[in-house]
Amino acid sequence: MGNPICTEDEIKALVHAFYADIRQDERLGPIFNGHIADWDTHLAKLEDFWCAILLGSRRFSGTPMPKHIALPDLSAELFEHWLALFRQTLAAQPNRAMQAQAELMAGKIANSLWMGYQMHRQPGDLPAGLATD
């Protein structure tokens, strides 16, 4: 494996910038703020998650799917809005290699969570993918 595409500090900057925006967002802010009691702990977990995704670190432990499935009234539009905000935050990051890889992975992760959410909430219905463009 060659040089890493980013540093842990770059990931931390991305995570903190993105979730600062999320917390202020009129659609997503109330959902996140209503379910996250300790933002410092949550941000540290998200840093570990993205370090695992982008750097292959082994620090992340957790199962994001059940936590998302437990949330009521999620929609494709909310996942797509999350992705749009993530791309916007990524565009402001100076590291283009990190931007490209994180954008690719975020689309896959959001789609996976959305599919799992639908399969749990409407068993028997064929789940629909996200409009990720």
C-alpha positions as CSV (number, residue, x, y, z in Angstrom):
1,M,0.0,0.0,0.0
2,G,1.4,3.4,-1.0
3,N,1.2,6.7,0.9
4,P,-2.0,7.4,2.7
5,I,-4.3,9.8,0.8
6,C,-4.8,12.0,3.8
7,T,-3.8,12.6,7.4
8,E,-5.8,12.0,10.6
9,D,-5.8,15.8,11.1
10,E,-7.4,16.3,7.7
11,I,-10.1,13.8,8.6
12,K,-10.7,15.5,11.9
13,A,-11.0,18.9,10.1
14,L,-13.5,17.3,7.6
15,V,-15.6,15.6,10.3
16,H,-15.8,18.7,12.5
17,A,-16.6,21.1,9.6
18,F,-19.3,18.8,8.3
19,Y,-21.0,18.2,11.5
20,A,-20.9,21.8,12.5
21,D,-22.9,22.4,9.3
22,I,-25.2,19.5,10.0
23,R,-26.0,20.8,13.5
24,Q,-27.1,24.1,12.0
25,D,-29.0,22.6,9.0
26,E,-32.7,23.2,9.2
27,R,-33.6,19.7,8.0
28,L,-30.9,17.5,9.5
29,G,-30.0,19.5,12.6
30,P,-33.1,18.7,14.6
31,I,-32.7,14.9,13.8
32,F,-29.0,14.8,14.8
33,N,-29.3,17.1,17.8
34,G,-32.3,15.2,19.0
35,H,-30.5,11.9,19.0
36,I,-26.9,12.8,20.0
37,A,-26.5,13.7,23.6
38,D,-22.6,13.9,23.6
39,W,-21.3,15.5,20.5
40,D,-17.6,15.2,21.6
41,T,-17.9,11.4,21.9
42,H,-19.9,11.2,18.6
43,L,-17.4,13.3,16.7
44,A,-14.5,11.1,18.0
45,K,-16.4,8.0,16.8
46,L,-17.0,9.6,13.4
47,E,-13.3,10.5,13.2
48,D,-12.5,6.8,13.9
49,F,-15.0,5.7,11.3
50,W,-13.6,7.9,8.6
51,C,-10.0,6.9,9.5
52,A,-11.1,3.3,9.0
53,I,-12.7,4.1,5.7
54,L,-9.9,6.4,4.3
55,L,-6.8,5.1,6.1
56,G,-7.6,1.5,6.9
57,S,-7.2,2.1,10.7
58,R,-8.8,-0.4,13.0
59,R,-9.9,2.0,15.7
60,F,-13.6,2.1,14.8
61,S,-15.9,-0.3,16.4
62,G,-19.6,0.0,16.1
63,T,-22.6,-0.9,14.0
64,P,-24.1,2.2,12.3
65,M,-27.0,0.3,10.6
66,P,-29.1,-0.5,13.8
67,K,-28.7,3.1,15.0
68,H,-30.0,4.5,11.7
69,I,-32.8,1.9,11.4
70,A,-34.0,3.0,14.9
71,L,-34.7,6.6,13.7
72,P,-38.3,7.2,12.6
73,D,-39.3,8.9,9.4
74,L,-36.1,9.0,7.4
75,S,-36.5,9.5,3.7
76,A,-34.4,9.3,0.6
77,E,-34.5,13.1,0.4
78,L,-32.8,13.3,3.9
79,F,-30.1,10.9,2.9
80,E,-29.6,12.8,-0.4
81,H,-29.5,16.1,1.5
82,W,-26.9,14.7,3.8
83,L,-24.8,13.6,0.8
84,A,-25.1,17.1,-0.8
85,L,-23.9,18.7,2.4
86,F,-21.1,16.3,2.7
87,R,-20.0,17.0,-0.9
88,Q,-20.2,20.7,-0.2
89,T,-17.9,20.4,2.9
90,L,-15.5,18.1,0.9
91,A,-15.3,20.7,-1.9
92,A,-13.9,23.2,0.7
93,Q,-11.1,20.8,1.8
94,P,-7.7,21.3,0.1
95,N,-6.9,17.6,-0.2
96,R,-8.4,16.5,-3.6
97,A,-7.4,12.9,-3.2
98,M,-9.2,12.7,0.2
99,Q,-12.2,14.6,-1.4
100,A,-12.5,12.1,-4.2
101,Q,-12.3,9.0,-2.1
102,A,-14.5,10.3,0.7
103,E,-17.1,11.3,-1.8
104,L,-17.1,7.9,-3.4
105,M,-17.3,6.1,0.0
106,A,-20.0,8.5,1.4
107,G,-22.2,7.7,-1.6
108,K,-21.8,3.9,-1.0
109,I,-22.4,4.2,2.7
110,A,-25.4,6.5,2.4
111,N,-27.0,4.1,-0.1
112,S,-26.3,1.1,2.0
113,L,-27.8,2.7,5.1
114,W,-30.9,3.8,3.1
115,M,-31.4,0.4,1.6
116,G,-31.0,-1.3,5.0
117,Y,-33.4,1.2,6.5
118,Q,-36.1,0.5,3.8
119,M,-35.6,-3.3,4.1
120,H,-36.2,-3.1,7.9
121,R,-39.1,-0.6,7.8
122,Q,-40.9,-2.2,4.8
123,P,-40.0,-5.8,4.6
124,G,-41.2,-7.4,1.4
125,D,-41.0,-4.1,-0.6
126,L,-38.2,-3.7,-3.1
127,P,-35.9,-1.0,-1.7
128,A,-35.1,2.0,-3.9
129,G,-31.6,3.5,-4.3
130,L,-30.7,7.1,-3.8
131,A,-30.3,9.7,-6.5
132,T,-26.7,10.3,-5.8
133,D,-25.8,12.7,-8.7
